[in-house]
Amino acid sequence: MLVLITYDVNTEDAAGRKRLRQIAKQCVNYGQRVQNSVFECLLDAAQCRMLQAKLCSIMDAERDSLRFYYLGNQYKTKIEHFGRDTSYQPEELLLA
């Protein structure tokens, strides 16, 4: 299923900047960055729960925000893109 992950991390101090880097690093391991704090990830249910647990363990629930949008397997009919195309296809192999 395609999962859209968004986050907002308070970066007023060094700890917040560290959390931001850690969350981004975890998201890169599972998907493609499509905007600064937005990732598209093709995950199965187990991967999704595992990533969610990792991100929740990193974030500060009092200062940060994390959202998961579940677009499912028929996500192609739910996404409209305008503007610069980055030639990204979620089904393709991601190379870092």
C-alpha positions as CSV (number, residue, x, y, z in Angstrom):
1,M,0.0,0.0,0.0
2,L,1.1,3.5,-0.6
3,V,1.6,5.5,2.7
4,L,2.2,9.3,2.7
5,I,4.2,10.2,5.7
6,T,4.5,13.9,6.9
7,Y,6.2,15.3,9.8
8,D,6.9,18.6,11.6
9,V,9.7,18.6,14.0
10,N,10.5,21.5,16.4
11,T,14.1,22.5,15.5
12,E,14.6,25.3,18.0
13,D,17.3,23.4,19.7
14,A,20.0,20.9,18.9
15,A,17.9,17.9,20.1
16,G,15.1,18.9,17.7
17,R,17.5,19.2,14.8
18,K,18.9,15.7,15.6
19,R,15.3,14.3,15.7
20,L,14.6,15.8,12.3
21,R,17.7,14.2,10.8
22,Q,16.8,10.8,12.4
23,I,13.2,10.9,11.2
24,A,14.2,11.8,7.7
25,K,16.9,9.1,7.6
26,Q,14.3,6.5,8.6
27,C,11.8,7.7,6.0
28,V,14.5,7.6,3.3
29,N,15.1,3.9,4.1
30,Y,11.5,3.1,3.2
31,G,10.4,5.5,0.5
32,Q,11.0,8.6,-1.6
33,R,11.0,12.2,-0.4
34,V,8.5,14.2,-2.5
35,Q,8.7,17.4,-0.5
36,N,10.8,18.6,2.4
37,S,8.9,16.8,5.1
38,V,6.8,14.5,3.0
39,F,7.6,10.9,1.9
40,E,5.8,8.4,-0.3
41,C,6.4,4.9,0.9
42,L,5.2,1.6,-0.5
43,L,4.9,-0.6,2.5
44,D,3.1,-3.8,3.6
45,A,1.3,-3.7,6.9
46,A,4.2,-5.1,9.0
47,Q,6.7,-2.6,7.5
48,C,4.2,0.2,8.1
49,R,3.8,-0.7,11.8
50,M,7.6,-1.1,12.2
51,L,8.3,2.3,10.6
52,Q,5.6,3.9,12.7
53,A,7.0,2.5,15.9
54,K,10.5,3.7,14.9
55,L,9.4,7.2,14.1
56,C,7.2,7.5,17.2
57,S,10.2,6.4,19.4
58,I,12.3,9.2,17.8
59,M,9.8,12.1,17.9
60,D,8.9,14.2,20.9
61,A,5.2,13.9,21.2
62,E,5.0,17.3,23.1
63,R,6.8,19.2,20.4
64,D,6.6,17.3,17.1
65,S,3.9,16.0,14.8
66,L,3.8,12.9,12.6
67,R,1.0,11.9,10.2
68,F,0.4,8.8,8.2
69,Y,-2.0,8.9,5.2
70,Y,-3.0,5.5,3.9
71,L,-3.7,5.6,0.2
72,G,-3.9,1.9,-0.3
73,N,-3.1,-0.2,-3.3
74,Q,-5.2,1.8,-5.7
75,Y,-3.3,5.0,-5.0
76,K,-2.8,5.9,-8.7
77,T,-6.4,7.1,-8.9
78,K,-6.0,9.2,-5.7
79,I,-3.0,11.3,-6.7
80,E,-2.9,14.3,-8.9
81,H,0.4,16.0,-9.5
82,F,0.9,19.5,-11.0
83,G,4.2,21.2,-11.8
84,R,7.7,19.9,-12.1
85,D,7.7,16.1,-12.6
86,T,10.5,14.3,-10.8
87,S,10.0,11.1,-12.8
88,Y,9.5,9.1,-9.6
89,Q,7.5,5.9,-9.8
90,P,6.7,4.3,-6.4
91,E,6.9,0.7,-7.9
92,E,10.4,1.2,-9.2
93,L,13.5,0.2,-7.3
94,L,14.9,3.1,-5.2
95,L,18.6,3.5,-5.3
96,A,20.4,5.8,-2.9
